[in-house]
Amino acid sequence: MNKDFDFIIVGKGLAGITLAHHLVKLGKSVLLFDDKDGQSSSRVAAGLYNPVTGRKMVKTWKADQLFSYLESYYLEVQKLSEEEFFIPRAIYRPFLSTEEQNEWSARSADAAYEPYIKEIHFRSINDAVNNPFGGVELKHSGFLKVSTFLECATEQLLNEDGFNLIQEKFDEKLLKITETGTEYKGKSASKIIFCEGVQSNKSKFFDWLPFKPVKGDILTIEADIKTSLIINRGIFVIQIDKNRFKVGSTYNNYDLTIEPSQEGRATLEQKLKELISVNYKVVDHIAGIRPATKDRKPIIGMHPNYENVGIFNGLGTKGVSLAPYFANQFALHLVNQSALDKEVAIERYYALFNDDNN
């Protein structure tokens, strides 16, 4: 029996839209459900992508593969759009000591790091930033205007044959699993893929997975900093307009309400005052819940009992860099049965599942 669609995708954040885009490029038909009134971390994300991260400033996992792919992917989508949403921009990390200067000087000669280091500064480059020891300037970094990207990518998909968008909340209780596929409100598809972010921890199919959601607060400030560099030391400061900057983000795994928190604001302001030396004014404060996982890696693949029900989730705080590469890998897996990286494949968690979960 012919199906109406090859795939139903639930969720139009970074995971859902990049997967839909890659499947359509492979000639597959997609029905995408978007709860436009729902809370998506993608819609409030600052969109930073950074190849060198963490307190110890090490190359992020799979940086060489992820960053070459994300740059080509977002630029490809942008070329077909009238909007600019992919903003390559150097990241500046101030040093705290001469020892840190020396450490980065040595690291700049390391073949693994050399492609990502633009310049090392041994003295202050901006009076508005507390950087008496200078800092390191990183490349292959920047930010994505996530909401603009999602809108532009959706518009492009709507011009493709075989793509349909339904803007309503998906009701899992109405989904029927058949021997040959899935059916929802009279629409049939060979497979359904859930890309719902934090909502998946309430799913009857995937609530057994070890999600570890993290709340992040982000401020928008007005300040006279005079730099287009992204300042990143404990927090990030990203220029979004002449004297307007985004400041973030907190990492809170105990308060998972969607409302911005005063504790989050206080934490960001404390770190901001350590990072910059000029007055500022807070003009906005938002928060989002990011779909992180126990091992901080995505969860991709098919349900252990239902071969037609899949998930693409767990992008966490690095959705901008992870989504394109793994959407491509998952699309190829779904269409051509090519292998998924073991580090992201859902099979690593099959031991947590038992039939009582469903």
PyMOL commands that set and color helices and strands:
alter all, ss='L'
color gray80, all
select helices_A, chain A and resi 14-25+41-44+63-79+98-107+114-116+146-158+172-174+197-202+262-275+316-336+346-352+355-357
alter helices_A, ss='H'
color red, helices_A
select strands_A, chain A and resi 5-10+30-33+48-49+52-53+58-59+86-88+91-94+117-121+135-138+142-144+163-166+175-177+182-184+187-194+214-223+230-232+236-241+244-248+280-290+299-302+309-313
alter strands_A, ss='S'
color yellow, strands_A
deselect
rebuild
show_as cartoon
